[in-house]
């Protein structure tokens, strides 16, 4: 009897990493000495993180869900403002706290992917110019050196900087995130300094550790032209891809041991009717399926970017992929459909070695506050009670079997 195409079981490579991702400011709470906390306190940002998920105290509960979902990896960040609350003065207790967290993960045989910078900065760093300062790379390297001296042996993968392009866009072009500036020259300088910082830390990690795996997490998009044969729109696509998806790699050549890919949506570009300026397609007008963030859901896009970035001939980890959705069935469909495309890319020869779903928990989603639900685990932000969603149970089964049974998709459509 022939098996239907829709009944296939898609197996992933042996030792494939299945994990989730979080960031410290979004789940820990009480990040008193950070620029984000200061801007929240001064009402320059609408929403306040407060205790967020209270994970600084309840991290053991979080680890239980990692185990319950049969995950063999976890991507988390360490908070610079807690480790170095004053310039050059490191907090021993905070460091011991993170050592305890990482040691517990290692005891559970969970591979650790540690992010060193996930959007937030210490206040003293911002006072000195932040990433605009030529000394920013030096300051960042000093902080990372302290981290390495204390937990270097516990970390399997190092993410130096999360989404440098997004940080630059939101903080120095759109001016929504701290320090809320709108200056293209400053944006360019920040981007350059972040690349310098990555290179400096990459070299330092390779000098101090034996064969460390070092990279950064880059937010990438799948770009397409609005009109298939309009040359100007094809040019927009090429330039957008080179700048948004490739430019940070160009600035850090030969300074990454793997590629960390964050993928959420596709963008279609068209020519503005009154000028030669590119315009982003208004997806809401077309009644497409969107996440609660208004991002178009386009699973095949992750295949496109993986095929593109496979030219680097480096291992690739999906360091973030997820959907803001209050309807958990939508998350289940999103998860299976994107994992299918990742499987197809592996079959096409792309060296994808792991997948980290964003996010483990419903959390503080930056300028959007607590309304957007990305988590596989539901969080009551008053009691901090946690509950595994059906999508989390599904992900646990995928992790356990290292495969996707496509019949699962039928049951949720």
Secondary structure, 3 states (H helix, E strand, C coil): CCCCHHHCEEECCCCCEEEEECCHHHHCCCCCCEHHHHHHHCCCCCCCCCCCCCHHHHHHHHHHHHHHCCCCEEEEECCHHHHCCECCECCHHHHHHHHHHHHHHHHCCCEEEEECCCCCCEHHHHHCCHHHCCCHHHHHHHHHHHHHHHHHHHCCEEEEEECHHHHHHHHHHCCCCCCCCCCHHHHHHHHHHHHHHHHHHHHHHHHHCCCCEEEEEEEEEEEEECCCCCHHHHHHHHHHHHHHHHHHHHHCCCCCCEEEEEEEEEEEEEECCCCCCEEECCHHHHCCCECCCCCECCCHHHHHHHHHHHHHCCEEEEEECCCCCCCHHHHHHHHHHHHHHHHHHHHCCCCEEEEEEECCECCCCHHHCCCCCCCCEEECCCCCCEEECHHHHHHHHHHHHCEEECHHHHHCC
